[in-house]
């Protein structure tokens, strides 16, 4: 199954994004992302890739600070 990780700067932001997506009937999980020097916290929203476009649009329109969007197999 393909999935998408939408990286956010803090756990709190990821939790709020998760709640927003749940309200829009988009299933997601909060996961710990790999940490690198440019992203000190490392939390992401993991969702099925079928929801990528919709989830990303909802979060950006709601002014969430999306750091990166990555697709995985």
Backbone bond lengths (Angstrom), bond angles and torsions (degrees), N, CA, C in turn:
res aa  C-N    CA-C-N  psi(-1)  N-CA   C-N-CA  omega(-1)  CA-C   N-CA-C  phi
1 X - - - 1.451 - - 1.525 108.98 -
2 X 1.299 117.17 135.84 1.456 122.75 177.07 1.517 109.82 -86.38
3 X 1.316 115.50 143.62 1.453 119.38 176.17 1.519 110.47 -141.59
4 X 1.303 115.26 165.13 1.454 123.17 -178.36 1.515 109.48 -120.78
5 X 1.326 115.90 137.66 1.462 121.95 172.62 1.518 108.43 -108.31
6 X 1.319 116.31 125.85 1.459 122.05 175.95 1.522 106.44 -110.57
7 X 1.327 116.19 107.21 1.467 121.87 -175.14 1.519 111.38 -80.29
8 X 1.339 114.22 136.25 1.457 122.55 179.92 1.529 108.54 -129.83
9 X 1.333 118.39 160.11 1.463 119.98 -171.51 1.527 116.49 -75.33
10 X 1.328 119.65 -26.14 1.466 120.74 -176.54 1.521 110.39 -140.63
11 X 1.327 114.80 162.79 1.461 119.48 175.98 1.530 110.50 -63.18
12 X 1.318 117.01 -40.73 1.465 121.14 -179.55 1.528 110.91 -59.73
13 X 1.314 116.78 -44.06 1.463 120.94 178.33 1.523 110.56 -63.99
14 X 1.330 117.02 -41.36 1.465 120.84 178.34 1.530 110.73 -63.44
15 X 1.337 117.49 -39.84 1.462 120.91 178.92 1.531 111.32 -64.89
16 X 1.326 116.81 -41.52 1.472 119.89 178.04 1.527 110.64 -66.47
17 X 1.335 117.61 -38.67 1.469 121.17 177.74 1.522 110.36 -65.13
18 X 1.325 116.60 -41.81 1.466 121.66 177.42 1.532 110.56 -58.45
19 X 1.330 116.72 -45.61 1.467 121.03 178.92 1.525 111.78 -63.66
20 X 1.326 117.11 -41.19 1.463 120.99 178.89 1.524 110.67 -62.83
21 X 1.326 117.23 -45.63 1.465 120.73 179.75 1.528 111.25 -65.92
22 X 1.326 117.51 -38.07 1.467 120.58 177.53 1.531 110.47 -61.07
23 X 1.315 116.44 -37.74 1.455 120.90 177.35 1.522 113.09 -65.44
24 X 1.328 115.96 -21.67 1.469 121.86 178.01 1.536 111.63 -99.98
25 X 1.331 116.44 13.57 1.468 122.78 179.04 1.531 113.36 64.52
26 X 1.329 116.58 31.91 1.463 121.53 176.75 1.533 107.10 -108.89
27 X 1.333 117.30 111.85 1.462 119.49 -178.96 1.528 111.19 -70.58
28 X 1.325 115.97 139.45 1.462 120.22 179.10 1.516 109.76 -156.19
29 X 1.327 114.74 165.07 1.457 122.64 175.73 1.513 108.18 -131.35
30 X 1.326 116.26 153.63 1.461 121.22 173.37 1.519 106.26 -95.70
31 X 1.329 116.68 126.22 1.464 121.29 -179.49 1.520 110.45 -129.40
32 X 1.305 115.44 152.64 1.458 121.77 175.02 1.515 107.00 -79.56
33 X 1.318 116.11 126.90 1.459 121.52 179.90 1.519 109.63 -93.88
34 X 1.302 115.42 165.17 1.464 118.48 173.62 1.522 108.53 -67.10
35 X 1.304 115.86 141.21 1.465 121.26 -176.30 1.521 109.16 -97.82
36 X 1.322 115.38 135.55 1.457 120.16 172.03 1.520 108.58 -132.07
37 X 1.293 117.21 176.34 1.463 120.08 -174.00 1.524 113.93 -66.13
38 X 1.315 117.66 -26.82 1.468 119.71 -179.35 1.528 112.15 -85.58
39 X 1.329 117.22 -11.82 1.461 121.69 -177.91 1.522 108.07 -135.01
40 X 1.315 116.28 92.04 1.455 120.53 -170.23 1.526 114.02 -73.04
41 X 1.298 119.63 -26.33 1.461 119.65 -174.09 1.519 111.59 -91.11
42 X 1.311 117.66 -64.22 1.440 121.16 173.73 1.510 117.41 87.56
43 X 1.319 118.16 55.48 1.458 121.89 171.91 1.518 109.13 -120.13
44 X 1.335 114.83 144.47 1.455 120.14 -178.08 1.517 110.29 -137.21
45 X 1.310 114.26 161.12 1.451 123.05 169.28 1.520 106.25 -98.51
46 X 1.323 116.66 125.71 1.464 121.90 178.51 1.518 107.74 -106.54
47 X 1.326 115.85 125.76 1.459 120.43 179.57 1.523 109.51 -141.88
48 X 1.304 116.51 160.30 1.458 122.01 176.37 1.529 108.60 -59.83
49 X 1.325 117.39 139.09 1.467 121.14 -177.26 1.521 113.64 -60.50
50 X 1.324 116.71 -21.00 1.471 118.61 177.69 1.525 111.92 -62.66
51 X 1.342 116.51 -23.41 1.461 121.63 -178.31 1.527 113.38 -98.69
52 X 1.322 117.80 3.96 1.464 120.88 -173.41 1.530 112.69 -53.15
53 X 1.305 117.37 -56.84 1.466 121.71 -175.49 1.521 111.13 -58.57
54 X 1.307 117.04 -48.57 1.460 121.46 -178.31 1.522 111.41 -64.43
55 X 1.329 117.07 -47.32 1.467 121.11 -178.62 1.527 111.08 -62.38
56 X 1.324 116.33 -45.71 1.470 119.54 -179.98 1.523 111.21 -62.89
57 X 1.313 117.17 -42.57 1.465 121.34 179.22 1.533 110.84 -62.38
58 X 1.328 117.10 -46.23 1.471 120.80 179.87 1.522 110.70 -59.54
59 X 1.324 116.83 -46.44 1.459 120.24 -177.88 1.529 111.83 -66.25
60 X 1.310 117.45 -43.05 1.470 119.95 -179.72 1.532 111.26 -67.49
61 X 1.335 117.36 -40.67 1.462 119.98 178.22 1.521 111.66 -65.90
62 X 1.324 116.65 -27.11 1.463 121.49 177.76 1.525 111.52 -88.83
63 X 1.317 116.21 7.83 1.474 124.25 176.11 1.525 114.31 64.63
64 X 1.314 116.44 34.37 1.460 119.61 172.34 1.529 108.04 -76.64
65 X 1.324 117.79 141.18 1.472 121.15 -178.67 1.537 111.30 -80.38
66 X 1.315 116.54 78.11 1.463 121.81 179.67 1.526 108.14 -70.34
67 X 1.329 116.40 121.37 1.461 121.27 -179.10 1.513 112.82 -86.48
68 X 1.343 115.45 -39.16 1.462 119.63 -175.57 1.526 107.75 -164.54
69 X 1.327 115.21 150.60 1.465 121.53 175.67 1.534 107.25 -126.09
70 X 1.339 115.99 124.39 1.456 121.01 -175.09 1.527 110.01 -129.79
71 X 1.321 116.43 135.32 1.464 121.64 175.86 1.520 109.06 -99.00
72 X 1.350 116.65 140.49 1.471 123.60 179.65 1.518 109.35 -130.90
73 X 1.300 115.36 151.88 1.473 121.96 177.70 1.499 110.86 -95.77
